[in-house]
Amino acid sequence: MAATVLKQKIESLPASPGVYLFKDQEGTVLYIGKAGNLRQRVGSYFQRLKEKDAKTLALLEKVMDVETIVTDTEKEALILEDHLIKEHHPRYNIKLRDDKRYPCLRLSIEEDFPTLTIVRRIKRDCSLYFGPYPSATSLKETLKLIRRLFPIRTCQEAKFSHRTRPCIHYEMDRCLGPCCGKIDRTQYGEVIQQVKLFLEGRNRDLLERLERQMAEAADQLHFEKAARIRDQIEHIRKVIEKQVVVSRDMMDRDVIGLYRQDGRVALYSLFIRAGKLLGGKGFNLSSVSLPAEEILSSFIKQYYREDRFIPEEILIPKPIPEKDLMEGWLTELKGKKVQLLFPQKGGKRRLLRMASENAEKFLHREIHLENEKGDFLSDLKENLHLRRVPKRIEAFDISNLQGGQAVGSMVTFEDGKPRKDRYRHFRIRTIEGADDYGMMFEVLLRRYRRAIDEKDLPDLVLLDGGKGQLNVAKEVFKELGIKEVDLLSLAKERRAGNLRHQGERVDEKIFHPQYKEPILLGKHSSVLLFLDQIRDEAHRFALTYHKKIRKKEALRSVLNQIPGIGTIRQRELLRYFGSVERIKEATLEELQNVPRMNRNLAETVYHYFHPS
Ligand code: SF4
């Protein structure tokens, strides 16, 4: 689209809220944004160009067309923008590479006898969630501590409802045995209340409550009980002493620090729960030259949309123009008021400084690691005679069970690190029997046909196997006209050692399309160890998926034997109970409660597993 036509198009845009998509000559979406007034916002990009940063100018140079979608409100635009970014992955939008979900604790207060479990996804249900904890280890420690301090049940629902006598936890005084009526709902509820107070950081209330109970027990001459509560109080006091209290108001807060250096940006979020610092997490946004407020807005939108814990307050280092809109959106997600604050002084300002200092340290650490990795990847290029520095490597593996249920897997390493969001599985569609080459051909063809369409080619493709696998890849690349991507295959060769005591020797051979002989590196070479790590990861990924499919099919095959239980009901039963074991243990009433089941079918399933 010529510049004048684009200008006219922008001038005729509606002055309404909506989403705009900047596209290049081929129609690829480069950037997606939202606006309260589309004409004004899109127009502002093309005014005062001298004041624009390098990245925006690079974007504008490529923009040949703009598409807009009008919405009724700005909030609708915010939601639509989010959907479209997830769909198109535009190059110029900020990408938060954080596929990891941090573990939280879930207290299932909706149950008669609640329990505490570790979860990574926060559901919008009636349970209470605490966290996130920056590492699974710290969370496991907390859970262990809680279970030591408070005798709550640890078993899952299916086990709980089928117990005829309490388990070992009861014998060890670690559980009060609600499964067998050793404690009633009210008494158990009291323990859960204590756990809640502890997790909410309301330690003073908790200690007062326990001291009251201790005095009551002593008054009633229950000295053993009173002594147990006294020990519990002592333990809790010791735990409290070790906690890092950063604010006295006991609020849940995330504090976001930002640090920029040479066009790079890092964010660091401190997690403060009930006034105590649980830890933090850094985010490296690489080269972003957008204004801080835009970076913060994008971060908040991407970070909190992913079923994560939303605290009551989020402290930010710069005011953002869409504050009210974002607060409304976050409040709706949480179901409770959420505030975005930009404190200028006092304790909250100090917290922000702490978060920014952490962002600075985090970025320096990342740069240091990248430099080391950069040198390493250049060495890799030299040692393996590649045309490009292998910044992005895609590795493939095929896993099959005597030719049946074959699966291909692809793992991606970027800048030397695994990018799990780019891992892919492929169910083999066209090949039957144990034809490894044919399967590899199918997987590579599917992957790179798509990669060409999406302009998403890696620097290096690594295959598990020898010359045969390499030739398959060469054929695929020839068919698709791919010339710029390097290819390697890595084969493990087992040989008997020369001397008896040497046993079996394993040699690793690297095959390169341009060399007849394999490249041999010393078995301690860091380059070889790195390639090994990638190959093993591809193998692990293929096997995990394979196991999952086999398990699913094995489960199905048991259920297949039951008359009247087709694929849909099998799925519902497995979804409801989670395993065939639990279906076997289910009562008639429980089976009847499963969607798409009725009394007759429930009886069929029940009698199948309990023949009289
Ligand atoms: S005693 Fe009963 S309720 Fe407690 S953990 Fe064991 S099975 Fe579960």
Residues whose N, C-alpha, C, O or C-beta is under 5 A from the ligand:
A	BS01	SF4	R153 T154 C155 R163 P166 C167 H169 Y170 C175 G177 P178 C179
